[in-house]
């Protein structure tokens, strides 16, 4: 390795920088997937600009992201995460505490500097940055989707070809995702031991509570667990049917294993959902997360307490739950109702 450093000092220095930055992020307890994604962002930027990090300039930054916006049409959130990763990397190599400035001066007569600033990067100015086209399913669309998924299971089974079990599994996963308002990663990690009785809702039997162990983590913390209470009377029947007639007896506790006994990937379930939506003629904007949006929206439309829905969704703030719905907050709803009642009352009093 010493010879490589002498022959290709610039390339070796870049690799040492990336390794050091990786170790810094590991010490912060960041997830491996997050770190690897950030490293890919740096390598992609360096390949595009064809310059080593100690030669980066704000002009290169603007040319690169201008090209990504005009050609690839990056979403706001993707643009921010890409820029944030590069900004953190340049902060690391420009920090005198790590000594890369002295090393680059010694080897190349130049030193790295921060080139990502507020005035040339996208800013996070509001809590929600999702695309406006994303929305929940309507109740009619959900019914059509579930009915078609069931009919596909019957069709494949009657045809006597392979795939009926996978179709059965995916149909059940779509229903369970909606039943508990689950994210895809929460859904795919469910195990048999994650269901329990709710002593206050005995009618659901041993499926009164769903323990979510792989909830969305925050700020380099482990996955956030939560318990989701069963609210739909048809949910236990859906799960029981799959366990008794579809899952079989694989050597795993996973509720939804794939054909090889491993966890189902998000892309597998997403491909099937997209195909079903296209066949049914649904408009764009519906995806796996739409099932979670639908869960929150429909509960609030049916009059469930907003705090209950917030707890079911695992949101720390009520405003986050509000993002998923098209239903007014409790304050706005009560204000509207009071105003309408007052108008009617005054109109009736005026007639007498």
C-alpha positions as CSV (number, residue, x, y, z in Angstrom):
1,X,0.0,0.0,0.0
2,X,2.9,2.3,0.6
3,X,3.9,2.0,-3.1
4,X,0.4,2.8,-4.2
5,X,0.5,5.9,-2.1
6,X,3.7,7.0,-3.7
7,X,2.5,6.2,-7.3
8,X,-1.0,7.6,-6.9
9,X,-1.0,10.0,-3.9
10,X,-4.1,11.8,-5.0
11,X,-6.3,8.7,-5.4
12,X,-4.9,7.2,-2.1
13,X,-5.6,10.4,-0.2
14,X,-9.2,10.4,-1.4
15,X,-9.7,6.9,-0.3
16,X,-8.1,7.7,3.1
17,X,-10.5,10.7,3.4
18,X,-13.5,8.6,2.7
19,X,-12.4,5.9,5.1
20,X,-11.9,8.5,7.8
21,X,-15.3,10.1,7.2
22,X,-16.9,6.6,7.3
23,X,-15.3,6.0,10.7
24,X,-16.5,9.3,12.0
25,X,-20.1,8.4,11.0
26,X,-19.8,5.0,12.5
27,X,-18.8,6.6,15.8
28,X,-21.9,8.7,15.6
29,X,-24.0,5.4,15.4
30,X,-25.4,6.2,12.0
31,X,-26.9,3.3,10.1
32,X,-24.6,1.4,7.6
33,X,-27.1,2.0,4.8
34,X,-27.0,5.8,5.4
35,X,-23.2,5.9,5.5
36,X,-22.9,3.9,2.3
37,X,-25.4,6.1,0.5
38,X,-23.5,9.2,1.5
39,X,-20.2,7.7,0.3
40,X,-21.9,7.0,-3.1
41,X,-23.0,10.6,-3.3
42,X,-19.4,11.8,-2.8
43,X,-18.0,9.4,-5.4
44,X,-20.7,10.3,-7.9
45,X,-20.0,14.0,-7.5
46,X,-16.3,13.5,-7.8
47,X,-16.7,11.5,-10.9
48,X,-19.0,14.1,-12.5
49,X,-16.8,17.1,-11.8
50,X,-13.6,15.2,-12.5
51,X,-11.7,17.0,-9.7
52,X,-10.3,15.9,-6.4
53,X,-12.0,17.3,-3.2
54,X,-9.3,19.9,-2.5
55,X,-10.1,21.4,-5.9
56,X,-13.8,21.7,-5.6
57,X,-15.4,25.1,-6.0
58,X,-18.9,26.5,-5.6
59,X,-19.2,26.7,-9.4
60,X,-18.7,23.0,-9.7
61,X,-21.5,22.5,-7.1
62,X,-23.9,24.6,-9.0
63,X,-23.1,23.0,-12.4
64,X,-23.6,19.5,-10.9
65,X,-26.9,20.1,-9.2
66,X,-28.2,22.3,-12.1
67,X,-27.6,19.3,-14.3
68,X,-29.3,16.9,-11.9
69,X,-32.4,19.2,-11.7
70,X,-32.7,19.7,-15.4
71,X,-32.0,16.2,-16.5
72,X,-33.0,13.9,-13.7
73,X,-35.6,16.1,-12.1
74,X,-34.6,15.3,-8.5
75,X,-37.2,15.7,-5.8
76,X,-36.7,18.4,-3.2
77,X,-35.9,15.8,-0.5
78,X,-33.5,13.9,-2.7
79,X,-31.7,17.1,-3.6
80,X,-31.4,18.1,0.0
81,X,-30.0,14.7,1.2
82,X,-27.5,14.7,-1.7
83,X,-26.3,18.2,-0.9
84,X,-26.3,17.5,2.9
85,X,-24.0,14.5,2.5
86,X,-21.5,16.4,0.3
87,X,-21.6,19.4,2.7
88,X,-20.8,17.1,5.7
89,X,-18.0,15.5,3.8
90,X,-16.4,18.8,2.9
91,X,-16.8,20.0,6.5
92,X,-15.0,16.9,7.6
93,X,-12.0,17.3,5.2
94,X,-11.8,21.1,5.8
95,X,-11.8,20.7,9.6
96,X,-8.2,21.5,10.8
97,X,-8.7,18.9,13.7
98,X,-8.4,16.1,11.1
99,X,-5.3,17.5,9.5
100,X,-6.3,17.0,5.8
101,X,-5.6,20.7,5.1
102,X,-1.9,20.2,6.1
103,X,-1.6,16.9,4.3
104,X,-3.0,18.3,1.1
105,X,-0.8,21.3,1.3
106,X,2.2,19.1,1.7
107,X,1.3,16.7,-1.1
108,X,-0.4,19.0,-3.6
109,X,0.1,22.6,-2.6
110,X,-3.7,23.0,-2.1
111,X,-6.1,22.4,0.7
112,X,-9.8,21.4,0.9
113,X,-12.4,24.1,1.7
114,X,-16.2,24.1,2.3
115,X,-17.9,24.9,-1.0
116,X,-21.5,24.1,0.1
117,X,-23.3,27.1,1.6
118,X,-26.8,28.2,2.3
119,X,-26.8,30.3,-0.9
120,X,-26.0,27.5,-3.2
121,X,-27.9,24.5,-1.7
122,X,-31.5,23.7,-1.1
123,X,-32.9,24.6,2.3
124,X,-35.3,22.6,4.5
125,X,-38.0,25.3,5.2
126,X,-41.1,23.2,5.8
127,X,-41.8,19.9,7.5
128,X,-43.4,18.1,4.6
129,X,-41.5,17.8,1.3
130,X,-43.4,15.0,-0.4
131,X,-44.7,15.3,-3.9
132,X,-48.2,16.8,-4.2
133,X,-49.3,13.8,-6.3
134,X,-48.9,11.4,-3.4
135,X,-52.2,10.8,-1.7
136,X,-54.3,8.2,0.2
137,X,-56.5,5.6,-1.4
138,X,-60.2,6.4,-1.4
139,X,-62.4,3.8,0.3
140,X,-63.7,2.7,-3.1
141,X,-60.2,2.3,-4.5
142,X,-59.1,0.3,-1.5
143,X,-62.0,-2.1,-1.9
144,X,-61.3,-2.5,-5.6
145,X,-57.6,-3.1,-4.8
146,X,-58.3,-5.7,-2.2
147,X,-61.0,-7.5,-4.2
148,X,-58.7,-7.6,-7.3
149,X,-55.8,-8.9,-5.2
150,X,-58.0,-11.7,-3.9
151,X,-59.3,-12.6,-7.4
152,X,-55.6,-12.8,-8.6
153,X,-54.9,-15.4,-5.9
154,X,-57.9,-17.5,-7.0
155,X,-57.0,-17.1,-10.7
156,X,-53.4,-18.3,-10.2
157,X,-54.4,-21.1,-7.9
158,X,-57.0,-22.4,-10.4
159,X,-54.5,-22.2,-13.2
160,X,-52.3,-24.6,-11.3
161,X,-49.1,-22.6,-11.8
162,X,-46.5,-21.4,-9.3
163,X,-47.1,-18.1,-7.7
164,X,-50.4,-18.4,-5.9
165,X,-48.7,-18.4,-2.5
166,X,-46.7,-15.2,-3.4
167,X,-49.9,-13.6,-4.6
168,X,-51.7,-14.6,-1.4
169,X,-48.9,-13.3,0.7
170,X,-48.8,-9.9,-1.0
171,X,-52.6,-9.5,-0.9
172,X,-52.4,-10.1,2.8
173,X,-49.5,-7.7,3.3
174,X,-51.4,-4.9,1.5
175,X,-54.4,-5.5,3.8
176,X,-52.3,-5.7,7.0
177,X,-50.4,-2.5,6.0
178,X,-53.7,-0.7,5.8
179,X,-55.1,-2.4,9.0
180,X,-52.3,-1.0,11.2
181,X,-51.0,1.9,9.2
182,X,-47.6,0.3,8.8
183,X,-44.6,1.4,6.8
184,X,-43.2,-1.2,4.5
185,X,-40.1,-2.0,6.6
186,X,-42.4,-2.3,9.7
187,X,-44.6,-4.7,7.8
188,X,-41.9,-7.0,6.3
189,X,-40.3,-7.5,9.8
190,X,-43.5,-8.7,11.5
191,X,-43.1,-12.0,13.3
192,X,-45.6,-14.4,14.8
193,X,-44.6,-13.2,18.3
194,X,-45.6,-9.6,17.5
195,X,-49.3,-10.2,17.9
196,X,-51.0,-10.3,21.3
197,X,-54.3,-10.0,23.1
198,X,-55.8,-6.7,24.1
199,X,-57.6,-7.2,27.4
200,X,-59.8,-4.2,26.6
201,X,-60.8,-5.6,23.2
202,X,-61.3,-9.3,23.7
203,X,-63.3,-9.6,20.4
204,X,-60.0,-9.5,18.5
205,X,-58.7,-12.6,20.2
206,X,-54.9,-13.0,20.1
207,X,-54.6,-10.3,17.4
208,X,-55.7,-7.3,19.4
209,X,-52.3,-5.7,19.5
210,X,-49.6,-5.5,16.8
211,X,-46.1,-4.9,18.2
212,X,-44.0,-2.9,15.7
213,X,-40.3,-3.5,16.5
214,X,-38.8,-1.8,13.4
215,X,-40.4,1.6,13.6
216,X,-38.7,4.6,11.9
217,X,-35.6,5.6,13.8
218,X,-34.6,9.2,14.6
219,X,-31.2,10.9,14.8
220,X,-29.0,7.8,14.6
221,X,-31.1,6.0,17.2
222,X,-32.2,2.3,17.0
223,X,-35.6,1.5,15.4
224,X,-38.4,3.0,17.5
225,X,-40.9,0.3,18.7
226,X,-44.6,0.9,19.3
227,X,-47.8,-1.1,19.9
228,X,-50.6,-0.6,17.4
229,X,-54.1,-1.6,18.6
230,X,-56.4,-3.4,16.2
231,X,-59.4,-1.3,15.2
232,X,-61.0,-3.2,12.2
233,X,-63.1,-6.3,13.0
234,X,-61.9,-8.0,9.8
235,X,-58.2,-7.8,10.5
236,X,-57.8,-11.0,12.7
237,X,-59.6,-13.0,10.0
238,X,-57.2,-11.8,7.3
239,X,-54.2,-12.8,9.4
240,X,-55.6,-16.1,10.5
241,X,-56.5,-17.0,6.9
242,X,-52.9,-16.4,5.7
243,X,-51.3,-18.3,8.6
244,X,-53.6,-21.3,8.2
245,X,-53.9,-21.5,4.4
246,X,-51.0,-19.6,2.8
247,X,-47.9,-19.3,4.9
248,X,-47.2,-23.0,5.4
249,X,-44.6,-24.1,8.0
250,X,-41.4,-22.4,7.1
251,X,-38.5,-22.6,9.5
252,X,-38.9,-18.9,10.6
253,X,-41.0,-16.7,12.8
254,X,-41.5,-14.2,10.0
255,X,-45.1,-13.7,9.2
256,X,-44.4,-13.0,5.5
257,X,-41.4,-14.9,4.3
258,X,-40.6,-15.1,0.6
259,X,-40.2,-18.4,-1.3
260,X,-36.6,-18.8,0.0
261,X,-37.6,-18.1,3.7
262,X,-36.1,-14.6,3.7
263,X,-37.8,-11.3,4.2
264,X,-39.9,-9.9,1.4
265,X,-38.2,-6.9,-0.2
266,X,-40.1,-3.6,-0.6
267,X,-39.5,-3.7,-4.4
268,X,-41.3,-7.0,-4.7
269,X,-44.5,-5.8,-3.0
270,X,-44.3,-2.4,-4.8
271,X,-44.1,-4.0,-8.2
272,X,-47.2,-6.0,-7.6
273,X,-49.1,-2.9,-6.2
274,X,-48.1,-0.8,-9.2
275,X,-49.3,-3.5,-11.6
276,X,-52.6,-3.9,-9.8
277,X,-53.1,-0.1,-9.8
278,X,-52.4,0.1,-13.5
279,X,-54.8,-2.7,-14.3
280,X,-57.5,-1.0,-12.2
281,X,-56.9,2.3,-13.9
282,X,-56.0,4.2,-10.8
283,X,-54.3,7.6,-11.3
284,X,-50.7,8.3,-10.4
285,X,-49.8,9.2,-6.8
286,X,-50.7,5.9,-5.1
287,X,-47.9,3.8,-3.6
288,X,-47.3,1.5,-0.6
289,X,-47.1,4.5,1.7
290,X,-50.6,5.5,0.5
291,X,-52.0,2.6,2.6
292,X,-50.5,4.3,5.7
293,X,-51.9,7.7,4.6
294,X,-55.3,6.0,4.1
295,X,-55.3,4.5,7.5
296,X,-54.8,7.9,9.3
297,X,-57.2,9.7,7.0
298,X,-60.0,7.2,7.3
299,X,-59.7,6.9,11.1
300,X,-60.0,10.7,11.5
301,X,-62.9,10.8,9.0
302,X,-64.7,8.3,11.1
303,X,-64.3,10.4,14.2
304,X,-61.4,8.7,16.1
305,X,-59.6,10.9,18.5
306,X,-56.6,12.6,16.9
307,X,-54.4,11.7,19.8
308,X,-55.3,8.1,19.4
309,X,-54.4,8.2,15.7
310,X,-51.2,10.0,16.4
311,X,-50.2,7.2,18.9
312,X,-51.2,4.5,16.4
313,X,-49.0,6.1,13.7
314,X,-46.1,6.5,16.1
315,X,-45.7,10.2,15.5
316,X,-44.1,12.4,18.2
317,X,-45.9,15.5,17.1
318,X,-49.6,15.9,16.1
319,X,-48.5,18.1,13.1
320,X,-46.8,15.1,11.6
321,X,-50.0,13.1,11.7
322,X,-51.8,16.0,10.1
323,X,-49.4,15.8,7.1
324,X,-50.9,12.3,6.3
325,X,-54.5,13.5,6.3
326,X,-56.9,15.8,4.5
327,X,-59.0,16.2,7.7
328,X,-58.8,19.4,9.7
329,X,-57.2,19.5,13.1
330,X,-59.5,19.2,16.2
331,X,-59.3,22.9,16.8
332,X,-60.2,23.9,13.3
333,X,-63.0,21.3,13.2
334,X,-64.5,22.4,16.5
335,X,-64.3,26.1,15.3
336,X,-66.0,25.3,12.1
337,X,-68.7,23.3,13.8
338,X,-69.4,26.0,16.3
339,X,-69.6,28.7,13.6
340,X,-72.0,26.6,11.5
341,X,-74.2,25.8,14.6
342,X,-74.2,29.4,15.6
343,X,-75.3,30.5,12.0
344,X,-78.1,28.0,12.0
345,X,-79.2,29.0,15.5
346,X,-79.2,32.7,14.7
347,X,-81.1,32.0,11.5
348,X,-83.8,30.1,13.5
349,X,-84.0,32.8,16.1
350,X,-84.5,35.4,13.4
351,X,-87.5,33.6,12.1
352,X,-89.3,33.7,15.5
